[in-house]
């Protein structure tokens, strides 16, 4: 028995010494050194099931044909690609079945050992039997149903070219922005990822590396007549109840789309989808915006425009400020075609003076680079084709003496020169107000230009609806909402749709006998507040003192010079009207009063009511005289209110139903 125990003890000592010396199978010194080393390029173009070759580097060796070459997708799916040939300088693998275009981690496995070599973008391409010209850095094919599409305009933001008869293009691109895009041709659509149309491709390599970027088109019907929604400033930031209010907007848009099911529809944002000041503090920017809108809007391609609040304020150049937007949304300027209309999206926010702080010293200006590109883009567009130019900031702006150019004058005039001879509709946002400029305005200077400065989705940055639920209006009294453009051939009909209201809601009337503001409305305002802050509130008190002048104020937010207004009293007498600049009383009551009525007030609140155009006054004979107010637009649409007076004024009386 003692001998047995002795032998067992010796065996245990031997085993323990084996482990102490690192003698496990995993830690044995291999018979070979597994010194494989090769270069993993940023991207590689390969046909489905085709072969790609890698160069040995760093004094290493090629893998063995008995090794396992593995591609692991970002989704965690592994593909085993056979090694079909090796030399001392390179080796070739055949792509596994099922590999799709995308990023992959690269591994080589030998026995139980697995070695990582980096990350690669596999670009699955068609075999087009094409050799690019010398100097070409980007090329590819634009195809539909496997057939190349001719004369598609392709650009990298600087150079512009068109596809040949086989649908192939090539560019001598410096790859400054790191992308290439197509101007989607009429009669086609591109695939979507959520709401984003995939008309651009990110480039993966440096400018000295030739790479390929292909595009797929789908031929569609119905573009002779379609709707395009103009979506002004959204300002999503996960604050002031914005996400809940935004859901009311998306519900309204979805309901409208459902009622018009079967019609072709698209959308175009006008910038400021996000709010840069809250990107970092609230962890809400483009990924969260896309999650929000993709979860609520279905079956709608939304083209995007960049706004000042979509730039990264923690940067120090215009280029760097746009990097996140470009990476996650789309190029900052591009073009596309729907039916017989050419759409151009431009970035008119110049952040060259950003200093990495919240100062955000931007300028409303178009870069010379963009204007050079636009001239090249329009060289492929006939003068008879209507052009819609979308930018975030307004081109013109109303004053009490007419419109002015509210943009960098030098580059704006160059823009006008480039667009000369075209019928142009500018569509802009930024102001959170609504105004229209028609070709008869002297500032247009003989061009066939219009500007639609659209009302905003967020109205007063979501504040009015947050402070007074059900009252969602901008600082000029325009309801939060969106534009609906019906396009038939080259004809446009434009309507502004207020969120939560029927399309017939196009103006609002006030019986000024019952509109009155005073210091009694803001009892919490500190008595020792500065004169400047008090005067900012007193402008509303002075505008609407208690009186019985029998005046009626009408806010027609989408008014332009081609509209008409008629006011007839109950005795069938037509009352003359006067166009005035005014403060919207409902906005004062729903937002401004509540922001000034604050015991902690130290400075003038933001987002308070602005005096603006598109207001009209009439004077009735007495306080009880009823009125019929009729507004008619240039398309023949007519809207009427039978105004029974006296008409009460309160936020409840005007609350969205």
N, C-alpha and C positions, 0 to 999 in steps of 0.2 A: 504493500500500500504506500509506504514511504517513497519507493522508487517511482510509482505512478505520479505522486504529487510532485516529485522532483522534476520529472519530465514535463509536466503541465506548467510548472513555474518557469522552466527554461523557454518553453514555447511562447508563454505570455510575454516574457522579456524580449524575445526576438521580434514578436509582432509589434510591441510598443516601440522598439528601436526602429523598426521599418517605417512606422508612421512619423516618428520624430525626425527622421531623415528625409521626409517628403517623398516617400516611395509610393504614393498612390498612382493609379493609372493615368489620372489627369495631369500629373505633374512630372511624369517621366520625360527625360530628354528625348525628343523625337529622333528617329533615324536620319531625317533630313531637316534643314533649317526653316522650311516654309517661308523663304525670303522673297515671296512674290511682291512685286511693286510695279504699279502702272499708273498712267495718267487718266483721271476721270474728267472728261470735258464737261462744260456747263450744260451742253445739250448735244443730242445726236439725232439726226434724221434717219429713219429706218422704215422700210416698208413692212406691212404686217407679215410676221413670220420670217422677215429678212435677217440679214447678217450685219453685224457691226464690229469694227476692229479697234482695239485699244493698244496704245504704244507703251512699251516697257519703259520705266523711268527710274531714276535714283540709284542706278547700279543694281537694280533688282532683277528678277527673273520672271518669265511668263509662267502662268499656272500650268499644271499638267492637264492633259485631256481627261484624266481620271478625276480631276478636281470638280467641284460643283460651283457654278457661277449663279448667284442668287440676286434677283431684283425684288426689293420689298417696297410696296406702294405705301403712300401716306395712310391708307386705310388698313395697313398691316397685313395685306395679302402678299404672299411670297410666290415668285415665279422662278422656276429652275430653267436656266438657259444653257443648253449644251455647248461645251467648248469644242469647236469643230476643227480648229487648226492652231498650232502654236509655232513660233520661231523664237530666236533669241531676242528679237527686237519688238515683236508684237504677237497678239493672239486674236482670234476671231470667235465670236459667239453667235449662235442663232437665237433670235428672239422667241420666247415661249409663246404658245397660243394663249390668247386672252389678254395679253399686254395691251394697254390702251395708252393714249397720250397722257403724260403727267410726270410727276416727280417720283423718283425711286431711290432708295438707299442701295448701295452696291456692296455685296459680300462675296468672298471666295471661301469655300469650305473644303478642308482636306481632313479626312478621317473625322476626329471629334473636334478639330480646331476650326474656328470660324473667324475670319479677319475682315474688318470693315475698311472700305476704301473711299467713302464719301457719298455724294449725292449727285444724281444726274437727271436731266429732263429728257425723257424719251418722246420724241415727236414722230408719231405714226403718220407716214405720208404715202401718197400714191406714187407709183413709178411713172414719171412723166417724160423720161428720156430727154432731159434738157440740161445743157451745160451753160451756166451763167457767163456773161461777158466779163472780161477782165475789169476789175474795179468794183464789180457788183458785190454788195455785202449782205443784201436781203433779197430773196426771191421766193416765188411760190406760185400756186395755182388757185384761182377762184372758180369753183365749179358748182354745178347744180345737177343732182341726180346722176353724178358721174361724168358730166360733160362740162368742159371749160366754158366760161361765160366771157364773151369778148367785151372790150371797152368799159370795163369796170375801173373806176378811178381808185388808185391806191396811193397812200402817202405815209410818210414817217413824221409828219408835222413840219417838214422843210421841203423835201423833194416830193413831186407829184408825178405820177405816171399812170398809164392805163394798161389793162391786160391785152394781150395779142389775140389772134383768132383762135388760139387754143386755150385761152383763159390764163395764160402765164404772164407774170409781171416780174420785173427786176428793178432794184433801186441801188444806187450808190449812196448808201445811207451812212451818216456819221453816228447814227444810233444815239443821238443826244438824249431823247426822251425814253429810249428803251422800248419802243413799241412801233408797230405798223398797223394802219387801219384802212379799211375800205369805205368808200362812200356808197352805202347800200343802194343798189340801182332800183329804179322804179320797177314794180311788178315782182319784187323779191323781198324776202325777209331773211334775217340771220337767226340762228338758234338763240335761245335765251337761257341764262342761269338765273332763276327767279325772275325778277322784273328787268334784269339787265340784258339788253341785246348784245350778243358777242360779235361786234364788228371790228374789234381790235385784238391784236395778239402781242403779248409781252415777248420781247427779245431776250435771249438768255446769255449771249456771248458778247465779247468786246467787239469794237468796231472793225478790228482786223480779221475777224473770223466770219466767213461766209455762213449764213444760216437761212433756213427755209421756214416760211410761215404761210400755211394754206388757209383758205376760207371756204366755208360751205354756205351756199344759198339755197333757199327753198322758194320755188315759184309760187306766187299766191294770186288769187283773184280778189276783186272787190276794192281795189285802190282808186277806182274812178270816183268813188264817193265814200268818205270815211270821216270819222271824228278824231280829233286830237285834243287831249285835255292839257291845259296850261296850268301847271302846279307851282304857284309862287311860294315864297319862303315858308318852310315848315318849322325850322328852329327846334328840332327835337333835342332834348337835353336831360330828360328824366327829372323834370322840376315843374313847379306850378301846375301840377296835374296835367301836363302836356300829353302824356301817353294815352290817358283816358279820353281826352278831348280829340286827340288824333284818331282814335278808334271811331269816333262819331263821323269824322271826315271820311275815313275809308269805308265806313258803312254806307254813307251817302253816295259815294262814288260807285260802290258795288251795286247799290240799288238802282242807280241810273243806268249802269251797264246792263243790268238784268232786264230793265224795261226796254232796252234797245238791243237786245240779244239778236245776233245775226248780222249786225252792222260791223264793219271793220273799225277798230279803235286802237289808238296809240296814246302815249302821254309824253310830255316833256316837262321836266322840272326847270325852274328858273333860278336855281341856286339857293344856298343857305338851307340845305336839308338838315344840317347839324348846327351846333353852336360851339365854336372853337373854345370859348372860355370855360366850357364844362366838359371838354374831352377828357381831361386828366382828373379833375376834381370829382366828376360824377361817373367816370369810366363809361362815357357814352359818346361814341363817334361812329365811323362808317360801318364796322361790323354789327354794332347794335342797331343802327338805322336800318341796315339791310335785313336783319332778323325781324325787326318790327314790321317793315313794309311787306316783306315776302310772306309773312304769316297772315297778312290781312288783305293783300291784293293778289288776285289770281288772274291768269290769262290776259295779261296786259304788259306789253313791252313799254318800258319807261326809259326814254333817252334823258340824259342828265346834263345840266349846266352847273358849272362851279360858281359858288358865291364867296364873298369875302370871309364869311364864317366857316367856310369849308377849307380854309388854309390853316396850316399849322403855325400858330403864333410863336412857338418855341424855336423858331428857325431864324436865319439871317439872310435869306435870299428868296426871290420869287420862285426860283426853281425848287429849292428845298421845301418851301411852304406847300408846294403842290404834290410832293412825293406820295404822301399817304392817299390822297385822292386818286392819283393816277394808278397806284398799286391796287386799289380796292374798288374803284368805281369805273373810270374810263379816262380817255385823254381829255385834256382841258379845252381843246378845240378840235373840231372835226365837222363833217357834213354827211348828210344822207338824203335820200329821195323817197318820197311817198307819192305815188300817182304822178301828177304833172307838176308837182311842187318840189323845189330844192330847198332843203333846210340846212342852215349853217349855225353851229354852236360855237361861241367864242368866249374867251376868258378876259373880261375887261377889268379885272382887279390886279393891279401891279403891286406886289409886296416887296419890291426891291429894297425898301427902307426898313424892313422888319429888323428888330434888334434883339430878338429872343425874349422879349417881355410882352406884357399885355397891352403895350402902347399901340401896337398894330397900325403903324402909319402906312396905310395903303393909299393908292391913287387910282381913280377911275380912268383907266387908259388901256388902249390896245397896243401890244408890243409891235414893233416893226416886223419881227419874225412872223407874227400871226398875219399881219397885213400882206406880207410877201406871199405867205401860203395861200391866203384868200384869193389873191389875184390869180395864182396858178390854178386853184380849184375852180374858180368861175370861168377860166378859159375853156372849160369843158361843159359850160352851161349856156344855153342859148339865151339871148336877151328877152325872148318871148316867154321864158320860164319864170313864173313868180318865185321870189326868193324870200324866205322867212329867216331872219337873223335873230337868234336867241342869245341874250347876254344877261348877266345878273343885274348890273347897275344900269340905270336909265340913261338914255341918250339925251333926251330933252327934259325940261322940268317947267311946270307952270309958274308964272308970276302974275301979279295983279295987272301987269301991262302986256301980257302975252307970254309965249314960251321962250325959253333960253336954251342954249346948248349947255348941258350939265356934265361935261366930259372933257378929257384932255383935248384942247382945241386943235392942235397940230395933227395928231393922229386921227382924230375924228373927221377932220376935213379930208384927209387921205382916204379914210374909209368911204366917205361919200363919193369921192372920185372913182374909187374902185367899183362902187355899186351904181354909178351913174348909168342910166339907160335901162335899168331893171325896175320892175315893180316890186318894192320892198316893204315888208312888214317887220318892223322890229318888235320883239316881244321881250319884256324885261320885268324885273321884280325890284327888290332892294328897299323900296320906299315904304312898303306895307300900306300903301294907299292905292288908289286906282285913278288913272287919267289916260286920255287918248289924244294923240296928235294926228291931225289929218293933213292931206297934201295942201289944203288951202291956207295953212298956217304960214305966215311970212318967214318964219325961221327955217322952214323946209327948203326955201330958196329954189322953187321950181322943180325939185325932184319929186318923183312919184313915191314918196315915202310916207309911211304911217308908223306910229308907235302905239303899242298897247302895253301900258305899264299896269300889269295885272295886280289885282288884290291878292292878299296872301292867305295861305292855308291857315297860318297861325294867328292871323289878325294882329292884335296887339301883343305879340310874343306870348300868347296864351293867357295873358293877365286878365282881360275882361271876363272871360269865362271862368277863370279861377276865383275872382273876387265876387262876381255876380253870375252864378250858373244860369245858362240859357241865353246870355247876352254875349255873343262872340263877334266883336266888331273891331275894325282897325281904328287908328287915331283920326282918320277922316270920316268915320262912321260907316265905311264900307264893311259889309259883313265878311267874316272869314269864308273863303270859298275858293273856287277855281274857274278858269275859263274853259268853255266848250266851243271849239271851232269845228263847224261843219264845212268840209271841203268837198266840192263837186267840180271835177275838172280843175279849172283855174279860178273858180269862184269861191269866196269865203263868206260864211255867216258866223259872226262871233257873238257869243252870249256869256254873261257871267252868272254862274250858279252859286248861290249862297248855301253853305252847309246847313242842312236841316230844314231848308225852305224849298218850296216848289219853284220851278223855273220862272213863274210869273212874278216872283218877288224881286222887283227891279228898282224900287224907290221907297222912301219912307217920308211921311209927312208929320209935322208938329204944329199944333195950335199954340202959338207963342203966348197967347193970353194965359196959358197954364204952365208955361216953362219959366222957372224962376230959380236962381241960385243966390245964396248969401253966405255970410260967415257962420250963420247958425247951422249950416249943413256940415261944418267941420269943427265941432266943439272940442275935439281932442288935439287940434293943432296948437302947438306951444304958443303962449302969448308973447314970448320973447323971441319968436322966430325972426330971421333976418328979413329986411324989407324986400329983397329980391325974391325970396321964397313966397312971401305973402302976396307980392304982386303977380307972381306966376299963377296963383289961384284967383286973384281978383280979376284977371282978364275974363274969367267965366262969369263972375258976378256982374261985371260991367257990361258984358255982352247980353246977359239975360236978366235984367232987373224986373221987378214986378211991374207990369203995365197991362193995359187993356187996349192996345192999338189995333187989335183984330188982324194981326199979321199971321200968315201961315208960311212956315219954312219947309221946303221940299228938298230932300237930298236924293239926287239921281246919280248914283255913283258911277255908272258906266256911260255917262253922257259924253257925246262928242258933237261937233258942229253940224253933223248931218241928222241929229235927232230933233224932235219937236216936242213942245210942251203946250198943253191946252188946259186952262182952268176956267170952268164955267160954274157960276153959282146957281142956287136953287131957283132963281128967277130967270135963268137962261142968259144971264149977262156974262160975257167973256171978261175975265179979269186980266189985266196986263201983269206980266211978271218981270222981275229984275234979277239978273244973274249976280250973285254976291259971293264973297268969301265969308265963310262962317265956321264956328265950332259946332260939331255935332252934339246936340243936347244929350242924346242917349249915351254917348261915350263919356261925357262929363259925369253923368249920374252913375254909370256902371263901373267906371274905372277911376277917373280923376278925383272925384270927391272922396272915394274910399282910400286913395293913396295919400291925399293931403290930410285926411282925418286920422292922424297918427300921432300919439303922444311922444313918440321917439323921433319925430321928423326933424332932420337937421339940414337937409338940402332939398332942392326941387326934385321931386320923383321923376323917374324915367317913364316913358311910354304914355305920357298924359296927352290929352286932346290937342290936336293941331288945327289951326285955322286953315281951311283949304277951299279949293274951287269945287265945282259941280253942285252948288246950292242955289236955290231960287226962292224969291219971296213974292208973295202976292198979298194984297190987302182986301179983306172982306168988308162988307158994309156994316156988319155988327157981329156980336159974339155968337149969335145963334145961326148965322147963315151957313147952310151946308154947301159943300163944294163937290164937283166932279173933276177929278184930276186925271188927265189922260197923257200918257207918255208913249211916243212912237219912235222906233229906231229906224235906221236906214234900210233895213231889210223888210220892213212892213209889219214887224211885230208890234202889237199895241197892248198896253197894260193900263188898267183903270182902277182908281180907288174912289168909291163913293164916301167921301169924308163927312161924317156927321159931327157937327160942332154944337156945343163945346166938345173938344176931344181931350180926354184926360191924358196927363203925362206922368208916367212912373216907369220904372224898369219892368214891373210886372205887366204893364200894358203892352210892352214891346217884346216880351220874352218869347224866345223860340219855342214853338209848340212841340 
